[in-house]
């Protein structure tokens, strides 16, 4: 208590990366000086127990070195560790949001809606123009390899054989059609039209032949 009273009040300062670097350098220097002051030692035989201790020490040193680099030793993730990690994420998110300034919400005005729609239309037009220039109207070139030609010829042969097979199978057969009154009426009307047309043409042929004969007779008598 008396010591703290005599110290007085101090201003806390944050630990900067430079201060961390100086601290680590000082620790390394202290370790080197300590080893220099040890002096010479008497060599002893290396027993299996010492080998085991040495390997353990190397593993501990490796772990400590990785911790100094900021990497932790992988371990199983327990439910308690998951809970702590989620809590830490929530705390970080809350602190981040607290450091953000408060924004003023603005209503979506008709002008903003119009600008948004125009931007969407511009994006669509640019995309369509880019697609039209790069893709539309351009054929995809495929190399005509001997294998592709062989497959194409084989496919033609298979199609021809299939067509002839279906033709031979259906040759001599017919598809029955139900005759209803409407079909009969249409058929009769078509027959009548055909007869009228044929008779009209035949009549004109007869008249033209008679005129030609009369013309020939006039020419002979004249």
C-alpha positions as CSV (number, residue, x, y, z in Angstrom):
1,X,0.0,0.0,0.0
2,X,2.8,2.4,0.9
3,X,4.6,1.6,-2.3
4,X,1.5,2.3,-4.4
5,X,0.9,5.5,-2.6
6,X,4.4,6.8,-3.4
7,X,4.1,5.8,-7.0
8,X,1.3,8.2,-7.8
9,X,-1.0,8.2,-10.7
10,X,0.2,7.1,-14.2
11,X,-1.2,7.4,-17.7
12,X,-1.8,4.0,-19.3
13,X,-0.4,3.7,-22.8
14,X,-1.4,1.1,-25.4
15,X,1.1,-1.7,-26.2
16,X,2.3,-1.0,-29.8
17,X,3.9,-3.5,-32.1
18,X,7.2,-1.7,-31.7
19,X,7.0,-2.2,-27.9
20,X,6.2,-5.9,-28.4
21,X,9.2,-6.3,-30.7
22,X,11.5,-4.6,-28.1
23,X,10.1,-6.8,-25.3
24,X,10.8,-10.0,-27.3
25,X,14.3,-8.8,-28.2
26,X,15.0,-8.0,-24.5
27,X,13.9,-11.5,-23.5
28,X,16.2,-13.1,-26.2
29,X,19.1,-10.9,-25.0
30,X,18.5,-11.9,-21.4
31,X,18.4,-15.6,-22.4
32,X,21.7,-15.3,-24.3
33,X,23.4,-13.4,-21.4
34,X,22.2,-16.1,-18.9
35,X,23.7,-18.9,-21.1
36,X,27.0,-17.0,-21.3
37,X,27.2,-16.8,-17.5
38,X,26.7,-20.5,-17.1
39,X,30.3,-21.4,-18.0
40,X,31.6,-24.8,-19.0
41,X,29.7,-28.1,-18.1
42,X,30.8,-31.7,-17.8
43,X,29.6,-33.9,-20.6
44,X,27.4,-36.8,-19.6
45,X,26.3,-39.9,-21.6
46,X,23.0,-39.6,-23.5
47,X,20.7,-42.1,-21.9
48,X,17.2,-43.2,-23.3
49,X,15.6,-41.1,-20.6
50,X,17.5,-38.0,-21.7
51,X,16.5,-38.8,-25.3
52,X,12.8,-38.9,-24.3
53,X,13.1,-35.6,-22.4
54,X,15.0,-34.0,-25.3
55,X,12.2,-35.0,-27.8
56,X,9.5,-33.7,-25.4
57,X,11.4,-30.5,-25.0
58,X,11.7,-30.1,-28.8
59,X,8.0,-30.6,-29.1
60,X,7.3,-28.1,-26.4
61,X,9.7,-25.6,-28.1
62,X,8.0,-26.1,-31.4
63,X,4.6,-25.5,-29.9
64,X,5.9,-22.4,-28.1
65,X,7.4,-21.1,-31.3
66,X,4.1,-21.6,-33.2
67,X,2.3,-19.8,-30.4
68,X,4.7,-16.9,-30.8
69,X,3.9,-16.8,-34.5
70,X,0.2,-16.5,-33.7
71,X,-0.8,-20.1,-34.7
72,X,-2.3,-22.4,-32.1
73,X,-1.9,-26.1,-31.7
74,X,-4.9,-27.9,-33.3
75,X,-7.1,-29.4,-30.7
76,X,-10.6,-30.9,-30.7
77,X,-13.4,-28.3,-30.8
78,X,-15.5,-28.9,-27.7
79,X,-19.1,-27.6,-27.2
80,X,-17.7,-25.1,-24.6
81,X,-15.1,-23.8,-27.2
82,X,-17.9,-23.4,-29.7
83,X,-20.0,-21.4,-27.2
84,X,-17.0,-19.2,-26.3
85,X,-16.3,-18.6,-30.0
86,X,-19.9,-17.6,-30.8
87,X,-20.0,-15.3,-27.8
88,X,-16.7,-13.7,-29.0
89,X,-18.2,-13.3,-32.5
90,X,-21.2,-11.6,-31.0
91,X,-19.1,-9.3,-28.9
92,X,-16.9,-8.4,-31.9
93,X,-20.0,-7.7,-34.0
94,X,-21.5,-5.5,-31.2
95,X,-18.3,-3.6,-30.8
96,X,-18.0,-3.1,-34.6
97,X,-21.6,-1.8,-34.8
98,X,-20.9,0.5,-31.8
99,X,-18.0,2.1,-33.6
100,X,-20.1,2.8,-36.6
101,X,-21.7,6.1,-36.9
102,X,-25.5,6.2,-36.8
103,X,-27.1,6.7,-40.2
104,X,-30.1,8.7,-41.0
105,X,-32.8,6.6,-42.8
106,X,-34.1,8.2,-46.0
107,X,-37.4,7.4,-47.6
108,X,-37.4,5.8,-51.1
109,X,-38.6,8.7,-53.2
110,X,-40.1,8.4,-56.7
111,X,-36.9,9.9,-58.1
112,X,-34.8,7.2,-56.5
113,X,-37.1,4.5,-57.8
114,X,-36.8,6.0,-61.3
115,X,-33.0,6.1,-61.1
116,X,-33.0,2.5,-59.8
117,X,-35.1,1.3,-62.7
118,X,-33.0,3.2,-65.2
119,X,-29.9,1.7,-63.8
120,X,-31.4,-1.8,-64.1
121,X,-32.5,-1.0,-67.7
122,X,-29.0,0.2,-68.6
123,X,-27.4,-2.9,-67.1
124,X,-29.8,-5.1,-69.1
125,X,-29.1,-3.2,-72.3
126,X,-25.3,-3.4,-71.8
127,X,-25.6,-7.1,-71.1
128,X,-27.7,-7.6,-74.2
129,X,-25.3,-5.6,-76.4
130,X,-22.4,-7.5,-75.0
131,X,-24.1,-10.9,-75.6
132,X,-25.2,-9.8,-79.1
133,X,-21.6,-8.7,-80.0
134,X,-19.9,-11.8,-78.6
135,X,-22.3,-14.7,-79.0
136,X,-25.3,-14.0,-81.2
137,X,-24.8,-14.8,-84.8
138,X,-21.6,-16.7,-84.3
139,X,-21.5,-20.4,-84.9
140,X,-19.6,-22.8,-82.6
141,X,-16.8,-24.3,-84.6
142,X,-16.3,-28.0,-84.2
143,X,-13.5,-29.9,-85.7
144,X,-14.6,-32.5,-88.3
145,X,-12.5,-35.3,-87.1
146,X,-12.4,-38.8,-88.7
147,X,-14.2,-40.2,-85.7
148,X,-17.0,-37.7,-86.1
149,X,-17.3,-38.4,-89.8
150,X,-17.5,-42.2,-89.0
151,X,-20.2,-41.6,-86.4
152,X,-22.2,-39.4,-88.8
153,X,-22.0,-42.0,-91.6
154,X,-23.0,-44.7,-89.2
155,X,-26.0,-42.7,-88.0
156,X,-27.1,-42.1,-91.6
157,X,-26.9,-45.9,-92.3
158,X,-28.9,-46.6,-89.2
159,X,-31.6,-44.1,-90.2
160,X,-31.8,-45.5,-93.7
161,X,-32.1,-49.1,-92.4
162,X,-34.7,-48.0,-89.9
163,X,-36.7,-46.2,-92.5
164,X,-36.7,-49.2,-94.9
165,X,-37.6,-51.5,-92.0
166,X,-40.6,-49.4,-91.1
167,X,-41.6,-49.1,-94.8
168,X,-41.5,-52.9,-95.4
169,X,-43.4,-53.5,-92.1
170,X,-46.2,-51.1,-93.0
171,X,-46.3,-51.9,-96.7
172,X,-49.7,-53.4,-97.8
173,X,-51.5,-52.1,-94.7
174,X,-53.8,-49.2,-94.3
175,X,-55.1,-47.2,-91.5
176,X,-58.9,-47.5,-90.9
177,X,-60.7,-44.2,-90.8
178,X,-64.2,-43.9,-89.2
179,X,-66.7,-42.6,-91.8
180,X,-69.1,-40.2,-90.2
181,X,-71.8,-38.1,-91.9
182,X,-69.6,-35.0,-92.1
183,X,-66.8,-36.9,-93.9
184,X,-69.3,-38.4,-96.3
185,X,-70.8,-34.9,-97.1
186,X,-67.4,-33.4,-97.7
187,X,-66.4,-36.4,-99.9
188,X,-69.6,-36.0,-102.0
189,X,-69.1,-32.3,-102.3
190,X,-65.5,-32.8,-103.5
191,X,-66.7,-35.4,-106.0
192,X,-69.3,-33.0,-107.3
193,X,-66.8,-30.2,-107.7
194,X,-64.5,-32.5,-109.6
195,X,-67.3,-33.6,-111.9
196,X,-68.4,-30.0,-112.6
197,X,-64.8,-28.9,-113.2
198,X,-64.1,-31.8,-115.5
199,X,-67.4,-31.3,-117.5
200,X,-66.7,-27.6,-117.9
201,X,-63.3,-28.3,-119.3
202,X,-64.6,-31.0,-121.6
203,X,-67.3,-28.6,-122.9
204,X,-64.7,-25.9,-123.6
205,X,-62.6,-28.5,-125.5
206,X,-65.5,-29.6,-127.6
207,X,-66.4,-26.0,-128.4
208,X,-62.9,-25.1,-129.4
209,X,-62.6,-28.2,-131.6
210,X,-65.9,-27.3,-133.4
211,X,-64.7,-23.7,-133.9
212,X,-61.4,-25.0,-135.3
213,X,-63.2,-27.3,-137.8
214,X,-65.5,-24.4,-138.9
215,X,-62.5,-22.2,-139.4
216,X,-60.8,-24.8,-141.5
217,X,-63.9,-25.2,-143.7
218,X,-64.2,-21.4,-144.2
219,X,-60.6,-21.3,-145.3
220,X,-61.1,-24.1,-147.8
221,X,-64.2,-22.5,-149.3
222,X,-62.8,-19.0,-149.3
